[in-house]
Amino acid sequence: FISQRESRGDADLAATYARAALREDPDVMMIEDLKSPELVSAALEAAESGRLVLASVPASSTIGALERLIEVFPAERRAAARTSLATALRGVIAPVLLRRAKGGRVAAREILLNTPGVSQLVLEGKMFQLPVALDSGRRHGMVPLTDSLAAHVRDGTVQVAEAYRKALDRSALVALLKREGIDTWLAERLA
């Protein structure tokens, strides 16, 4: 059974709908845009009670999405938000659309999973250390955007210049592509 509610514009109304949906004891909740403290609180409450919550947050990276979720709260509520997020979060996926070499589009995905180390960094508010956790979390299934972009270039799906244009850390992408023996002269020329 699927029940859907749609609210437009008013974040407070969306939070009211989310809380009403919780009273129906759903297994899964999907919230399109977490844009108010009340809506984020409702989503975290649902996740902490064992529900699968899928939500979107406009951000260019997984870490940016987490920072944005926390920054939506006033300063005095951020520590509680970090605690809830550190407990309830399972993972964050940040897709980036790229032009395919032969037409169309393909997504490169950065994946951050909530390992005990990531959870501790979120809890302590050490968001600046999350890039290191993401980079070292490959063995847990985490995928830095640089790796995803390089995989598309390696497969011939995306041209080097397109991957370079979408990379958050361009020098890391160029270094990775060079290590893999891929010609990066065009990307370096764009720099």
Residue pairs with C-beta under 8 A, 6 or more apart in sequence:
3 21
3 24
3 26
5 17
5 20
5 21
7 13
7 14
7 17
11 35
11 36
11 38
11 39
12 36
12 38
14 31
14 36
14 39
15 36
15 38
15 39
15 41
15 42
18 29
18 31
18 39
18 42
18 43
18 46
19 42
19 45
21 29
22 29
22 42
22 45
22 46
22 49
22 51
26 46
26 51
27 51
27 52
28 51
28 52
28 53
28 54
29 43
29 46
29 51
29 52
29 53
29 54
30 53
30 54
30 55
31 39
31 42
31 43
31 53
31 54
31 55
31 56
32 55
32 56
33 55
33 56
33 57
33 58
34 40
34 43
34 55
34 56
34 57
34 69
34 72
35 72
36 72
37 72
37 73
37 74
37 77
37 81
40 69
40 72
40 73
40 81
41 81
41 84
43 53
43 55
44 81
44 84
44 85
44 88
45 84
46 53
47 53
47 88
47 89
48 84
48 87
48 88
53 88
57 65
57 68
57 69
58 68
59 65
59 67
59 68
59 94
60 94
60 96
60 168
61 94
61 110
61 145
61 168
62 92
62 93
62 94
62 110
62 111
62 112
62 134
63 112
63 127
63 130
63 131
63 134
64 94
65 92
65 94
66 85
66 89
66 92
66 112
66 122
66 127
66 130
67 127
69 81
69 85
70 78
70 81
70 82
70 85
70 125
70 127
71 78
73 80
73 81
78 125
79 125
82 122
82 123
82 124
82 125
83 123
85 122
86 114
86 119
86 120
86 122
86 123
87 119
89 114
89 119
89 122
90 113
90 114
91 111
91 112
91 113
91 114
92 111
92 112
93 109
93 110
93 111
93 112
94 109
94 110
94 112
94 145
95 107
95 108
95 109
96 107
96 108
96 109
96 110
96 145
96 148
96 149
96 166
97 105
97 106
97 107
98 105
98 106
98 107
98 108
98 149
98 152
98 157
98 158
98 162
98 163
98 166
99 105
99 158
99 162
100 106
100 157
100 158
101 156
101 157
101 158
101 159
101 162
106 152
106 157
106 158
108 145
108 148
108 149
108 151
108 152
108 158
108 163
108 166
109 143
109 145
109 148
110 134
110 143
110 144
110 145
110 148
111 141
111 142
111 143
112 118
112 130
112 133
112 134
112 137
112 142
113 137
113 140
113 141
113 142
114 122
115 133
115 137
115 140
115 142
117 133
117 137
118 130
118 133
118 137
121 127
121 129
121 130
121 133
122 130
133 142
134 142
134 144
135 144
138 144
138 147
145 167
145 168
145 169
146 167
146 168
146 169
146 172
146 173
146 176
147 176
149 158
149 163
149 166
149 167
149 173
150 163
150 173
150 176
150 177
150 180
150 182
152 158
152 163
153 159
153 160
153 163
153 177
153 182
154 180
154 182
159 186
160 177
160 182
160 183
160 184
160 186
160 187
161 186
161 187
161 190
163 173
163 187
164 170
164 173
164 174
164 184
164 186
164 187
164 190
164 191
165 190
167 173
170 187
170 191
173 187
174 184
174 187
174 188
174 191
177 184
177 187
178 184
